[in-house]
Amino acid sequence: MISDGTGETCAAAVRAAMLQFRAPWRLRVFGGIRHESEVRRVMPQAAESRALVVFSLVEGRIVEALQGEAERLGVMTVDLLGPLIAKVAQRLRTEPRHQPGLLHGFTDDYFKRVEAVEFAVRHDDGSNARSLPEAEIVLTGVSRTSKTPLSMYLAQRGYKTGNVPLVPGVDPPRVLLEMDPRKIFGLLIDPSKLRPLRQARVRAIGSRTYTSSYTDEDALRTELEHARRLFRQRGWKTVDVGGLAVEETATRIIELYQQDPPAGVEDPAGESG
């Protein structure tokens, strides 16, 4: 991946495409590429690795340098943004700015995303419950339902997100029960998919403090049924996280959030419509 910015846009697109293949692959990101000399340094590495080069560059001279090197070295390339920018320019009948780094520049949107990430870190796993009502989205569910990675991904999309675990035998925090139900999303998963995740967790931390109920399938069914009943009673939206990538689950949560946002809340990521 070759980008004039962070490379996140390029990498996300490639990961989405590679989900369609079972072949082994490796990703290398070269970000901040702003000079022809940098392109000439990177392209021989791609040629040596027999790599496919996917690039998101907007400055013409850099694109020309890359394509010239690719032709000289016999490297296959994919222009991720060029065709789209050209079509948009044609539709709007205006010239693009061709200014690199705009997506992740120091705009108001950038600082909102930084604030959202900081909020997610402070409100992970039920922490700082007193300020949890400031969240735009709150995730809740039993252990190992991807609450933390989902919170962080949603925060990077600009949503102030907190998450609260549901613990067997312990009542949910009052602050969670008193919040606008439209902010809260209950995460569900089939017991057969949850069990290996918990078993892997136990092996990873090498702990013997977990009781057998943590990985017992019957206990998991009971635990998940209690969670499902709670979600239904409180009117919380639910999302099944089983078998989905974090990006796919987050997209579903955002769709549900936009369909019925909390009162007085504007879409922080500017994605409505």
C-alpha positions as a Markdown table, in Angstrom:
| # | Residue | x | y | z |
|---|---|---|---|---|
| 1 | Met | 0.0 | 0.0 | 0.0 |
| 2 | Ile | 1.4 | 3.4 | -1.0 |
| 3 | Ser | -0.3 | 6.5 | 0.3 |
| 4 | Asp | 0.4 | 10.2 | 0.6 |
| 5 | Gly | -1.5 | 10.1 | 4.0 |
| 6 | Thr | -1.6 | 7.5 | 6.8 |
| 7 | Gly | -2.5 | 4.6 | 4.5 |
| 8 | Glu | -5.5 | 3.7 | 6.6 |
| 9 | Thr | -8.0 | 4.2 | 3.8 |
| 10 | Cys | -6.0 | 2.1 | 1.4 |
| 11 | Ala | -5.4 | -0.7 | 4.0 |
| 12 | Ala | -9.1 | -0.8 | 4.9 |
| 13 | Ala | -10.1 | -1.3 | 1.3 |
| 14 | Val | -7.5 | -4.0 | 0.7 |
| 15 | Arg | -8.5 | -5.9 | 3.9 |
| 16 | Ala | -12.1 | -5.8 | 2.7 |
| 17 | Ala | -11.2 | -7.2 | -0.7 |
| 18 | Met | -8.9 | -9.9 | 0.8 |
| 19 | Leu | -11.7 | -11.3 | 2.9 |
| 20 | Gln | -12.9 | -12.8 | -0.3 |
| 21 | Phe | -9.8 | -15.0 | -0.6 |
| 22 | Arg | -8.3 | -17.8 | 1.4 |
| 23 | Ala | -4.8 | -17.4 | 0.0 |
| 24 | Pro | -2.1 | -16.3 | 2.5 |
| 25 | Trp | -1.1 | -12.7 | 2.1 |
| 26 | Arg | 0.9 | -9.9 | 3.8 |
| 27 | Leu | 0.3 | -6.2 | 4.0 |
| 28 | Arg | 2.9 | -3.5 | 4.0 |
| 29 | Val | 1.9 | 0.1 | 4.2 |
| 30 | Phe | 4.1 | 3.0 | 3.1 |
| 31 | Gly | 2.5 | 6.2 | 4.2 |
| 32 | Gly | 3.4 | 9.8 | 3.8 |
| 33 | Ile | 4.8 | 9.4 | 0.3 |
| 34 | Arg | 5.1 | 12.9 | -1.1 |
| 35 | His | 8.1 | 12.9 | -3.4 |
| 36 | Glu | 9.1 | 11.0 | -6.5 |
| 37 | Ser | 12.3 | 9.9 | -4.9 |
| 38 | Glu | 10.3 | 8.0 | -2.2 |
| 39 | Val | 8.3 | 6.2 | -4.9 |
| 40 | Arg | 11.5 | 5.2 | -6.6 |
| 41 | Arg | 12.7 | 3.8 | -3.3 |
| 42 | Val | 9.6 | 1.8 | -2.5 |
| 43 | Met | 8.8 | 0.3 | -6.0 |
| 44 | Pro | 11.9 | -1.9 | -6.3 |
| 45 | Gln | 10.9 | -3.5 | -3.0 |
| 46 | Ala | 7.5 | -4.3 | -4.5 |
| 47 | Ala | 9.1 | -5.7 | -7.5 |
| 48 | Glu | 11.4 | -7.9 | -5.5 |
| 49 | Ser | 8.4 | -9.2 | -3.5 |
| 50 | Arg | 6.4 | -9.7 | -6.6 |
| 51 | Ala | 3.7 | -7.6 | -4.9 |
| 52 | Leu | 0.5 | -6.0 | -6.0 |
| 53 | Val | 0.8 | -2.3 | -5.3 |
| 54 | Val | -2.4 | -0.5 | -4.3 |
| 55 | Phe | -2.0 | 3.2 | -4.0 |
| 56 | Ser | -4.0 | 6.2 | -2.8 |
| 57 | Leu | -2.2 | 9.2 | -4.2 |
| 58 | Val | -3.7 | 12.5 | -5.4 |
| 59 | Glu | -0.8 | 14.5 | -6.7 |
| 60 | Gly | -0.3 | 14.0 | -10.4 |
| 61 | Arg | 3.5 | 14.0 | -10.5 |
| 62 | Ile | 3.7 | 11.3 | -7.8 |
| 63 | Val | 1.2 | 9.1 | -9.6 |
| 64 | Glu | 3.1 | 9.5 | -12.8 |
| 65 | Ala | 6.4 | 8.6 | -11.1 |
| 66 | Leu | 4.8 | 5.5 | -9.5 |
| 67 | Gln | 3.2 | 4.3 | -12.8 |
| 68 | Gly | 6.5 | 4.9 | -14.6 |
| 69 | Glu | 8.4 | 2.8 | -12.1 |
| 70 | Ala | 5.7 | 0.1 | -12.2 |
| 71 | Glu | 6.0 | -0.2 | -16.0 |
| 72 | Arg | 9.8 | -0.3 | -15.8 |
| 73 | Leu | 9.8 | -2.9 | -13.1 |
| 74 | Gly | 6.8 | -5.0 | -14.3 |
| 75 | Val | 4.8 | -4.3 | -11.1 |
| 76 | Met | 1.0 | -4.6 | -11.2 |
| 77 | Thr | -0.8 | -1.6 | -9.6 |
| 78 | Val | -4.3 | -0.5 | -8.6 |
| 79 | Asp | -5.2 | 3.2 | -8.4 |
| 80 | Leu | -7.7 | 3.3 | -5.5 |
| 81 | Leu | -8.7 | 7.0 | -5.6 |
| 82 | Gly | -7.8 | 8.2 | -9.1 |
| 83 | Pro | -10.8 | 6.9 | -11.1 |
| 84 | Leu | -13.3 | 7.9 | -8.3 |
| 85 | Ile | -11.8 | 11.5 | -8.1 |
| 86 | Ala | -12.0 | 11.7 | -11.9 |
| 87 | Lys | -15.7 | 10.7 | -11.9 |
| 88 | Val | -16.6 | 13.1 | -9.1 |
| 89 | Ala | -14.8 | 15.9 | -10.9 |
| 90 | Gln | -16.7 | 15.1 | -14.1 |
| 91 | Arg | -20.0 | 15.0 | -12.2 |
| 92 | Leu | -19.4 | 18.2 | -10.3 |
| 93 | Arg | -17.7 | 19.9 | -13.3 |
| 94 | Thr | -14.9 | 21.2 | -11.2 |
| 95 | Glu | -11.3 | 20.5 | -10.7 |
| 96 | Pro | -10.1 | 18.6 | -7.6 |
| 97 | Arg | -7.6 | 20.1 | -5.3 |
| 98 | His | -5.1 | 17.3 | -5.7 |
| 99 | Gln | -3.9 | 18.1 | -2.1 |
| 100 | Pro | -2.6 | 15.1 | -0.2 |
| 101 | Gly | -3.4 | 14.3 | 3.4 |
| 102 | Leu | -6.8 | 16.0 | 3.6 |
| 103 | Leu | -8.7 | 13.0 | 5.0 |
| 104 | His | -6.5 | 12.9 | 8.2 |
| 105 | Gly | -5.6 | 16.5 | 8.4 |
| 106 | Phe | -6.1 | 18.6 | 11.5 |
| 107 | Thr | -9.7 | 19.5 | 10.9 |
| 108 | Asp | -12.5 | 19.8 | 13.3 |
| 109 | Asp | -13.5 | 16.2 | 12.3 |
| 110 | Tyr | -10.0 | 15.0 | 13.2 |
| 111 | Phe | -10.2 | 16.5 | 16.7 |
| 112 | Lys | -13.7 | 15.0 | 17.2 |
| 113 | Arg | -12.3 | 11.6 | 16.4 |
| 114 | Val | -9.4 | 12.0 | 18.8 |
| 115 | Glu | -11.9 | 13.0 | 21.5 |
| 116 | Ala | -14.0 | 10.0 | 20.7 |
| 117 | Val | -11.0 | 7.6 | 21.0 |
| 118 | Glu | -10.0 | 9.2 | 24.3 |
| 119 | Phe | -13.6 | 8.7 | 25.6 |
| 120 | Ala | -13.7 | 5.1 | 24.5 |
| 121 | Val | -10.4 | 4.4 | 26.3 |
| 122 | Arg | -11.7 | 6.0 | 29.5 |
| 123 | His | -15.1 | 4.2 | 29.4 |
| 124 | Asp | -13.8 | 0.7 | 28.5 |
| 125 | Asp | -15.2 | -2.3 | 30.4 |
| 126 | Gly | -17.5 | -0.2 | 32.6 |
| 127 | Ser | -15.0 | 2.3 | 33.7 |
| 128 | Asn | -16.0 | 5.9 | 34.7 |
| 129 | Ala | -19.7 | 5.1 | 34.9 |
| 130 | Arg | -20.5 | 8.5 | 36.2 |
| 131 | Ser | -19.8 | 10.1 | 32.8 |
| 132 | Leu | -21.1 | 7.3 | 30.7 |
| 133 | Pro | -24.3 | 9.2 | 29.8 |
| 134 | Glu | -22.1 | 11.5 | 27.7 |
| 135 | Ala | -21.6 | 8.6 | 25.3 |
| 136 | Glu | -23.3 | 8.6 | 21.9 |
| 137 | Ile | -23.2 | 4.8 | 21.8 |
| 138 | Val | -22.9 | 2.3 | 24.6 |
| 139 | Leu | -22.3 | -1.4 | 23.9 |
| 140 | Thr | -23.1 | -4.1 | 26.4 |
| 141 | Gly | -23.0 | -7.9 | 26.5 |
| 142 | Val | -21.4 | -10.9 | 28.1 |
| 143 | Ser | -17.7 | -11.5 | 28.2 |
| 144 | Arg | -15.9 | -12.0 | 24.8 |
| 145 | Thr | -18.5 | -10.3 | 22.5 |
| 146 | Ser | -16.0 | -7.9 | 21.0 |
| 147 | Lys | -17.1 | -4.9 | 23.1 |
| 148 | Thr | -13.7 | -3.3 | 23.4 |
| 149 | Pro | -12.6 | -3.6 | 19.7 |
| 150 | Leu | -16.0 | -2.4 | 18.6 |
| 151 | Ser | -15.8 | 0.6 | 20.9 |
| 152 | Met | -12.4 | 1.5 | 19.5 |
| 153 | Tyr | -13.5 | 1.1 | 15.9 |
| 154 | Leu | -16.6 | 3.2 | 16.4 |
| 155 | Ala | -14.5 | 5.9 | 18.2 |
| 156 | Gln | -12.3 | 6.0 | 15.1 |
| 157 | Arg | -15.4 | 6.7 | 13.1 |
| 158 | Gly | -16.2 | 9.6 | 15.4 |
| 159 | Tyr | -18.7 | 8.1 | 17.8 |
| 160 | Lys | -18.1 | 8.6 | 21.5 |
| 161 | Thr | -18.5 | 5.0 | 22.6 |
| 162 | Gly | -18.5 | 3.3 | 26.0 |
| 163 | Asn | -19.0 | -0.4 | 26.9 |
| 164 | Val | -20.3 | -2.2 | 29.9 |
| 165 | Pro | -19.9 | -5.9 | 30.6 |
| 166 | Leu | -22.7 | -8.1 | 31.8 |
| 167 | Val | -21.5 | -10.3 | 34.7 |
| 168 | Pro | -23.5 | -13.4 | 35.8 |
| 169 | Gly | -25.2 | -12.8 | 39.1 |
| 170 | Val | -24.5 | -9.1 | 39.1 |
| 171 | Asp | -27.1 | -6.5 | 38.3 |
| 172 | Pro | -26.3 | -4.1 | 35.5 |
| 173 | Pro | -25.1 | -0.7 | 36.6 |
| 174 | Arg | -27.9 | 1.7 | 37.4 |
| 175 | Val | -26.4 | 4.4 | 35.1 |
| 176 | Leu | -26.8 | 2.0 | 32.2 |
| 177 | Leu | -30.5 | 1.3 | 33.0 |
| 178 | Glu | -31.3 | 5.0 | 33.3 |
| 179 | Met | -29.8 | 6.0 | 29.9 |
| 180 | Asp | -31.7 | 6.7 | 26.7 |
| 181 | Pro | -32.3 | 3.1 | 25.3 |
| 182 | Arg | -31.6 | 4.4 | 21.8 |
| 183 | Lys | -28.0 | 4.8 | 22.8 |
| 184 | Ile | -27.5 | 1.2 | 23.9 |
| 185 | Phe | -26.7 | -1.8 | 21.8 |
| 186 | Gly | -26.8 | -5.4 | 23.2 |
| 187 | Leu | -24.3 | -7.7 | 21.6 |
| 188 | Leu | -25.3 | -11.3 | 21.1 |
| 189 | Ile | -23.5 | -14.5 | 19.9 |
| 190 | Asp | -24.4 | -18.2 | 19.6 |
| 191 | Pro | -23.0 | -20.2 | 22.5 |
| 192 | Ser | -21.2 | -22.6 | 20.1 |
| 193 | Lys | -19.2 | -19.6 | 18.8 |
| 194 | Leu | -18.7 | -18.0 | 22.1 |
| 195 | Arg | -17.3 | -21.1 | 23.8 |
| 196 | Pro | -14.0 | -21.3 | 21.7 |
| 197 | Leu | -13.5 | -17.6 | 22.2 |
| 198 | Arg | -13.6 | -18.0 | 26.0 |
| 199 | Gln | -11.5 | -21.1 | 25.9 |
| 200 | Ala | -8.9 | -19.3 | 23.9 |
| 201 | Arg | -9.0 | -16.4 | 26.4 |
| 202 | Val | -8.4 | -18.8 | 29.3 |
| 203 | Arg | -5.4 | -20.4 | 27.5 |
| 204 | Ala | -4.0 | -17.0 | 26.6 |
| 205 | Ile | -3.9 | -15.6 | 30.1 |
| 206 | Gly | -3.0 | -19.0 | 31.7 |
| 207 | Ser | -5.4 | -18.4 | 34.5 |
| 208 | Arg | -7.0 | -21.0 | 36.8 |
| 209 | Thr | -9.3 | -18.5 | 38.5 |
| 210 | Tyr | -12.1 | -18.9 | 36.0 |
| 211 | Thr | -14.8 | -21.4 | 37.1 |
| 212 | Ser | -16.0 | -24.0 | 34.7 |
| 213 | Ser | -19.1 | -22.0 | 34.0 |
| 214 | Tyr | -17.1 | -19.5 | 32.0 |
| 215 | Thr | -16.6 | -22.1 | 29.2 |
| 216 | Asp | -19.4 | -24.6 | 30.0 |
| 217 | Glu | -21.9 | -24.5 | 27.0 |
| 218 | Asp | -25.0 | -25.0 | 29.1 |
| 219 | Ala | -23.9 | -22.1 | 31.4 |
| 220 | Leu | -23.2 | -20.0 | 28.3 |
| 221 | Arg | -26.7 | -20.6 | 27.0 |
| 222 | Thr | -28.2 | -19.5 | 30.3 |
| 223 | Glu | -25.9 | -16.4 | 30.5 |
| 224 | Leu | -26.8 | -15.4 | 26.9 |
| 225 | Glu | -30.5 | -16.0 | 27.5 |
| 226 | His | -30.4 | -13.7 | 30.6 |
| 227 | Ala | -28.7 | -11.1 | 28.4 |
| 228 | Arg | -31.2 | -11.5 | 25.6 |
| 229 | Arg | -34.1 | -11.1 | 28.1 |
| 230 | Leu | -32.5 | -7.9 | 29.5 |
| 231 | Phe | -32.1 | -6.4 | 26.1 |
| 232 | Arg | -35.7 | -7.2 | 25.3 |
| 233 | Gln | -37.1 | -5.8 | 28.5 |
| 234 | Arg | -35.1 | -2.6 | 28.2 |
| 235 | Gly | -35.9 | -2.1 | 24.5 |
| 236 | Trp | -32.3 | -2.1 | 23.5 |
| 237 | Lys | -31.3 | -2.8 | 19.9 |
| 238 | Thr | -29.4 | -6.0 | 19.5 |
| 239 | Val | -26.6 | -7.0 | 17.1 |
| 240 | Asp | -25.3 | -10.6 | 16.6 |
| 241 | Val | -21.5 | -10.4 | 16.4 |
| 242 | Gly | -20.9 | -14.1 | 15.6 |
| 243 | Gly | -18.9 | -14.7 | 12.5 |
| 244 | Leu | -18.6 | -11.0 | 11.6 |
| 245 | Ala | -15.5 | -8.8 | 11.3 |
| 246 | Val | -15.4 | -5.8 | 13.7 |
| 247 | Glu | -15.9 | -3.5 | 10.7 |
| 248 | Glu | -19.0 | -5.3 | 9.6 |
| 249 | Thr | -20.6 | -5.3 | 13.1 |
| 250 | Ala | -19.7 | -1.6 | 13.5 |
| 251 | Thr | -21.3 | -0.8 | 10.2 |
| 252 | Arg | -24.5 | -2.5 | 11.3 |
| 253 | Ile | -24.5 | -0.6 | 14.7 |
| 254 | Ile | -24.0 | 2.7 | 12.8 |
| 255 | Glu | -26.9 | 1.9 | 10.5 |
| 256 | Leu | -29.2 | 1.2 | 13.5 |
| 257 | Tyr | -28.0 | 4.3 | 15.3 |
| 258 | Gln | -28.8 | 6.5 | 12.3 |
| 259 | Gln | -32.2 | 5.0 | 11.8 |
| 260 | Asp | -33.3 | 5.9 | 15.4 |
| 261 | Pro | -30.8 | 8.4 | 16.9 |
| 262 | Pro | -31.1 | 9.6 | 20.5 |
| 263 | Ala | -33.1 | 12.9 | 20.9 |
| 264 | Gly | -31.0 | 16.0 | 20.3 |
| 265 | Val | -28.0 | 14.1 | 19.0 |
| 266 | Glu | -26.5 | 14.9 | 15.5 |
| 267 | Asp | -24.6 | 12.3 | 13.6 |
| 268 | Pro | -21.0 | 13.0 | 14.9 |
| 269 | Ala | -19.3 | 11.3 | 12.0 |
| 270 | Gly | -21.3 | 13.3 | 9.4 |
| 271 | Glu | -22.6 | 10.1 | 7.8 |
| 272 | Ser | -26.3 | 10.7 | 7.9 |
| 273 | Gly | -28.1 | 10.7 | 4.6 |
